[in-house]
Amino acid sequence: MPKKGKAKNTANKAKHTRLMKQKENKVKLEKQRNKERLKALVKKINEQKEKKN
């Protein structure tokens, strides 16, 4: 007969999934910010080069 009540490990699995998604989102956000920062730097350097010429 099946057990009655809450399924085993449901809370832990849900917590783990939530934490892993947080981690993935954090990494994705950091990559996006880094990419934007590098684009801004390249743009600034190109503007400085144009001013000198």
N, C-alpha and C positions, 0 to 999 in steps of 0.2 A: 504494500500500500504506500502511496506517496505521502511524504511528510506534510503536516499541516503547518500553516503559518508562512512567514516570509521566507523567500528563497535564500539559500546560503550565499554569502559574499556579495549580495546585490549592492549594498551600500559601498563596499570597498571598490567594486568594479566601477560604479558610477563616479566615485571620488577620483579614481585613477584616470578615468576617461576625461573628466573635467580638467585635472591637472595637466594631462598630456596635451590637451587642446590649448590650454593657457601657454604652455611651453612652446608649442608650434607657432601660436600667434605672436608670441614675444620675438621669436627668431625671425619670423616673417617681417614684423614691424621694424626690427633692427636692420635687416637687409634693405628694406625700402628706404629708411632714413639715411643709411650709408650711401645708397645710390643717389638720392636727392642731394646729399651734401657734396658728393663728388661732381655731380652735374653743375652745381652752383660754383664750385671751385674752378672747373673748366671754363665756365662762362666768364667768371671774373678775370681769369688769366688771359683769355682771348680778348676781352675788352681792354686790358692793360697793354697788350701787344698792339692793338689797333691805335691806341692813344699815342704810343711811341712812334709809330710809323706815320 
